[in-house]
């Protein structure tokens, strides 16, 4: 077992609340870490806090189910299945691999940041399993979630799941049926949902309800091709720039709304995609960790519009990092490592 480090290192994500100005971290799962406690990093004062206590380990070992007998969610590899729903004050959690056996999970959980309590929504027809990539669409108050076999829409206020498109059949299979680790994000200006990572790229037009990946052939940033995954379906071949990001397992990938750019991190210097020119460039590596955690970064790289910076959580014994893509915004405080790491 990894112990506390598994919260982040075992396919763990995080969610940022613009209103609370805090990053919420929750993870573990399988036989890496059984603790289901929630942590937050308070950006205002640069401090960590543990918000909940873990369920007893013997309870997890004896049951191996979700929810646990005490009504709490089982710990899990969260992948990119965490988002903060600012309009309701909840952290959303979907999918993952639970403790101790690593089974795939489909329960939709909401964590109330004010009361520090969990709610099992009981919703039906939900995405499940490993490698989910999600993003919160503030304009519609909903979440887009990409599972291995489909793209889903979750309306938070009505607790309704809708499957938008299925990847199980041609011409979308095998190109878009990707089980490995990915990261989701929304370009709020064009209303596009992006999912990237593990030799994959998907772009979905939210308002038109259709795939538009073919509109986003870019230059620079390393050559990308999906030829190995679609070699028996050559009509689904897609080649572009951005391979340094798209080929990485669950890269950090977030939209800078002020610059109208995607900024990605896979270790060292960030990779920056200017959406107007469709060109990649490389940012500064000064002060950056040399490499992302082996399993991926997922949602532990987020854009903070309050401060006009990106935040990175890259390990329980490492400081929290900030990266500024453009000038402007207030000063951010110094950070500390996760307590107990």
C-alpha positions, 0 to 999 in steps of 0.5 A: 500500500502507498499509504497517504501518498495514494490520495494523489499518486494512485490516479488521484484528482482534485477540484477547485472552487472559485467561490471558496478559493480552495482545492479539494483533494480526495483519492486513494482507492484499490489497495493503495490507500483506504482512507476516504477523508477529504482535504482542502488547500486554502489558497487565501492563506496557503494552508492545508486542512483535513475536512473529514475523518476516514471511515474505519479500515476494518469496515472497508476491508470487510465490505469493499462496497460503495457506499460503505456500511456507515453511509460514506463513500468508499475511497477510490482512484478518482481519475479525472472524475472530480469537479467543483460545482460552484453554483451549488457548493458541492464537489462532484465525484463520479466513477473510479476504482474503489477499495480494497478490490479495485472494482469499477464504480458508478455511484454519483457523490456530492460533497457539501463544502459547508457542512462537510457531508456526503450525499449519495444522489441515487441517480441512475443510468450513470457512467462508471469505471476507470479513466473518466474525464470530466469538466464543469460547465458553469453556463449550464450548471452541469458536468460533462463526463467522458467514460470509456464507451460514451460521453455523458451529461449530468444536470446537477440541479435535477440529478439527471444523467443523459448519454450524449454519444456512444463510442462502441460502434463504427465510425467512432470505434475504435478511435474514441473508445479509450479506457486509459487515463484522460483529462477533461476541460471546457473552452468556455468561449467557444463552448467546447469540451476537450478530453486529452491524454493517453494518445487520445484527443476528443473535442465536443461542441456543447451547444451543437451536440456533435464531435468537432475534433477534426476542426482542431488540427494544430501545429507545434508541440510535437507530432500526434498520430493515433495510427497505432490505435486505429491501424485496422480502421485507417479512415479514423486516422487523425494527425496533428500537433500537440503530441507532447500533451495528447500522448501523455497519461492524464496531463494537466490541462486547463483553460485560461479564460483571460488569454483564451489558451489551453495550458497543459503540464506534463512536467517541466515547462508548460505547453500552451495552445493559442486557440486563435492561431491553433499553435502550440508554444512552450512556457517557462520551466523555471521553478517547475517540478521536472516530471508529473506523477507517473499515473498522471496529473488529472485535475490537480492542475487548474486555472484560478481566475481569481488570481490569474494563475494555474495551481499544481499539486504534484505530491503529498511531500511537495509544495503546491506550485503556481504558474502565471501564464499572463501578467496581472492578478493578485499575489498568491501565498506560499504553500505547504506540503499535505499534512500527514504525507 
